[in-house]
Structures are given as structure tokens and as C-alpha cells.
Amino acid sequence: MFSQPLTGKTILVTRSAGQSSQFTALLQAQGATVLEMPTLEITPPSTWEPLDRAIGSLHEFDWLILTSANGVDYFFDRLSALGLDAQALAEIKIAVVGKKTAASLRLQGLYPDYIPPNFVADSLVECFPEADRLANLKLLFPRVETGGREVLVKELTAKGATVVEVPAYESGCAQTVPPEVQAAFQQGTIDMITFASSKTVRCFCQMWAMGQASEPSAFSLSSAIAIASIGPQTSITCQELLGRVDIEAEDYTLEGLTEAIVRWVATH
């Protein structure tokens, strides 16, 4: 008989609206009951001008850096809106961070020239394939407009590269907590909360602080509710805002987080 090790567990997923279905399906396949509380809303940036200007001068860039599926989707949507397609990138090398980002790129008919061994921006900096000639390279980095980590731009610039960062999308906090999630907290039926980015942690806390849901607040979560993080940067934010992390994925992907949850449940 097929084992479903998460049977009987209710898990709260905090990914952005429209991005939670894959993770929900992975957890449900392991037997979990999943509640979705989208903490992020992904929207276009406040202006397209910097991205449009960069797309108009693609021939000047040596590398395109993509660190999220959102970055891929919005960049290529804008490329199309300007009457271009993937052929416009024929002379540019592409580096991506993470399997999900690489998968989104493949949907555009392209394969990355480089994926760092660990799925975090730090690894891209440490292992950049043309590190010896960074001073001669110009890199295009379409990214979230506000709230993203600065390590990639800062470190690559420090190594001599010219990095042009342009807003490709915005990520803001959602404003309301679904009624079924409020009810689940009130009834004490949630066993675990999952976080797939630092911003989901911050927005989760902000949503509670705004009084959008009843007690208990995010800042006094019952110790009976496990906190699961997709990777080290997200874990740092969990420690800062929630005071602890119970589960951290070894492979910084949704599949890796699911595996880490299954292992943790088996021993608790």
C-alpha cells in the first residue's frame, strides 16, 4: 500500500497567489491537508522604462542573470510586448539560480549556460564561470523592484563587473487572511507553517500585525506549530521574526522542502 507519511497533518502554505499549487500538490501527495494563505502579491513594476531601455540594448550585455521564476516570466513577457522573442538573447549567456528558475527558462525555449551548485545568489557569486574576467563583463539583472537581497549586485560589482539591475516585477504583501485560515488558527488545527522566501515570512508577520486575523499572533505561535523553511536565508528571517526554525530543506527547492518535512514528521 502506498505510504502517505503526512496523513493527519494540516500544513499552511504561504507562497504567493498563483504559485502555491505546485507545493500544495507535493504535500497532498504525501497525505497532508493543505491550507493556502498567499502572503505575496506579484505585480508589474512601477515603471517599465529601465527594463525596456535594457532590452533595447541587449547587444551590450555579456550575461543575463535570472534568480526567480517571476523574473523569468516578467522579463520574457516584456520582451514579447516589445516585439521580440528568445532569439534576441542569442548572443547573451544566461545564468540562473535554482531549478524552478531553470524550468521557467526552459518553457521559453532556452537553457541556462550556468546554474550554480547551490540554489542561492551567494553560490552564483562564488562560482561564477567567468570570474577571471568579470572586470570586462556587463551583466543584466532583471529583479524584484523592492525587498530583494543585495548580495549578488554588491559582490559582483566588487569583483569588477558592471551590473545593470532593472525592476522586472514587484512583490508586495497581501492584505487579507483567508477566513478558513483564521478559523484554523482559532481552532488550533494547524500543525505546520511553511515559508519559501524571506519575504513570505515578513509579509506573514505583517498581515497578523495589521490585525487581519485573530490570536494567536505570528509572534507567539504555539510551539505545537512547526516552522518549515526552504533554505538558510529564509531561516535567518524566521529566527529574527518568529524566534525559531524547526525544519530547513537541504535542497533549496519545493521538492527538497517536502522531503525535509516528511523526514521531520517521521521523527516527531
N, C-alpha and C positions, 0 to 999 in steps of 0.2 A: 504494500500500500504506500502511496506517495506521501512522504512526510511534509507536514506544514508546521515548522517549528514556531511560528509566530501566532498560531491559533490561540484565541483568547486575549490577545494583546490589542489595545487601541492606541494607534500612533498618530500624532499630529504632524502634518507636513506643512511647512511654512514657505514653500517656494512661491515664485510669482504666479499670478493668474496666467493660465495658458501653458505653464511649464511644469506643472505638478503631475500631470497624467502619467508620465513615464515612471516616475518614482512611486506613485501610488500603485501602479500595476506591478512593479517589482515587489513591493511589500505585500500586496494582496496575494500574489503568487505563493508567498510564504505563509499565508493564512491570517495575516493581520487585518484588523478592522481599521480603516484609514479615514481620518478626518482631515479636510483641507482648509487651511487658513492662509490664503495668499497675503503675504506681508509686503510684497513689492508690486508696483505697477510700472510696466515698461512702456515708455512713450518716446516719440521723436525728440531730438534735442531742441533747445530754444531757438536755434537757427541752423540752417543747413550750410551757410556761407563758407565756413572753414573747410568742411568736408568737400563741398563742391569745388572749391579752389584747389584742394589737394588732388581730387580726381582729374581735374583739368590739367594737372602737371604730373601725371603718373610716371612719365618718362624720366623724371628727375630722381626717382626713388630706386634704391637697390633692394630693399626688403619691405614687405608688408607684414606687420605684426598684429595678430589677432588672438585675443586672450579669452573670448567668450563666444558662445553661440549667438548671443544677442548682437555682439559686434559684427559677426559674420552676416547675419540676416539683414541688419540695417545697412551695412556697407553695400551689400550687393543689391538691395532694394534701391538704394540711391544711385548706384552705378546704372541700373536699368532705367531709372527715372530720367537720367541724363542721356539716354540713348546708347549706352554702352553695354558690353557683356564681358564674360570672363576672358575673352581674347585681349581685352585691354591690359591684362596682367601678364601677358606672355613673356615679357622681359623682366619681370619682377619676381624675386624669390619670396616665398611665403613661409613664415614661422607661426606656429600656433601653440597655445598652451592648453593641454587637456584633450582627452579622447572625444568629448562631446563637441568641442570646437572643431576638431578634425572631421568629425562626422558631418557637421553642418557645412563645412567647406566642400566635402565630397558631394553633397547634394547640389552644389553649384558646378559640379563637373571638374573640380580641381583637387589636387592632392598637395599637402604641405611639403615643402622642401625640408623642413625640420620640425621635430617635436621634441622638447627637452625630456630627459628621463623621468623627472618628477613633474607633476601637473600643477606647478605653481610658477609665478613670474620669476621668483628668485632663481629657479633652476635654468630658465631661459638665459638670464644674465650670466650665470656661472658657466654655462656650457655652450654659449653662442658659437656657431660653427666657424664664423669668420672673425674671431676675437682678435686675431693678429693684425687685422686691417680695419678695425672699427673706426679709426680716425678718418678713413676715406669713405665711409658709408653714410648714406642718408636713409633713414627708416621712417616709414609712415605707420602711425599707431592710432587707428580709429578706436575710440573707447567710450565708456560711460562719461557723461558730462560732469557729474559731481559724485564725490564719495569714493572714488576708486583708490587703490593703493598707488603710491608714487614711486615704489622701489624700481620698477623697470625703467622709467624715464630717467630717474636720478642716476642710477648705476650705469646705464648705457651711455648717458651723456658724460659721466665722469671718466669713462673709458675712451672718450673722444668722438663718439658717434654723434651725428646730427639727427635728433629725434623730433619729428613733427607730430605732435599729438592733436587730434581733432575730435570733437564730440560727434559720435555717431548715433547715440541714443541717450535717454535719461532713465534713471531708475529712482522712483520715489516711493515713499511709504504709503501703503493702503490706509484707508480712513475708517473702515468698519470691520468689526469681528463678526463672522457668521453666527447667527443665533444658536445653531447646533453646537458650535464650539463653546460659546458661553455656557450653554446648558451642561456640556460635558465637564467643564471645569467645576461648575457648581455641584454637580453630582459626583465628582471625584472619579470619573471613569477613564481618564486619560493616563496611560502608562508611560508614554514617552513623547518627547518633542524632538523633531529633527531640524537641523539647520544646515543649509548648503552654501552659505556665504556669511561673511561678517555683517553685511547689510541686512540680511534677514533677521539676524539677532537684534541689531539696533532697532529695526522697524517693529519687530515683535514687542520689544520693551516700550517703544514709543506709543504703540497702539494701546497698550494697557495703561500707560501713564496718562493718556488723554481721556481715560475714563470710559473707553468704548466697551469695556467688559467688566464683569463683577469680580469680586475677590475669589480666589487668591490672586494677587498681582504677580507679574513675572518676577518681581524682585524677592518674593517669598514663596517660590514654588515648593510644594511639598517634596520632601526627599524621596517620596514614593514615585515621583515622576522623573524618569531618567532623561538626561540631556545627551543627544547624539549629534556629533559634529563631523562634517565631511573632510576636515583637514586641519593642519596646525594653525593657520591664520584665523579660521573660524573659531577654533578652540580658544585662542587668546581672547577673542571678543566675548565668548561665553564666560570665561573666567572673570573678565572685567565687569560684565553687566549682570551675570546670573550667579557668579560665585563658584561655579564648578562645571566640569565636563565629565560625564560618565563613560562615554563611548566616542572613540575617534577612529575614522576609517584609516586603514594603512594605504589603500589605493584610493586616491582622492577623486573618486567618481561615485555616481549614484549606485552603481553595482557594488563598488567597494564599501560604501556606507551600509548597504543592505546586508552584505556579508558580515560586517562588523556587528551589526545589530543582532543578527542570528547567533553569532558566537557568544555575544554578551548574554542574551536571553538564556542560552543553554547552560550558563554557569551561575545564574542568579534566580 
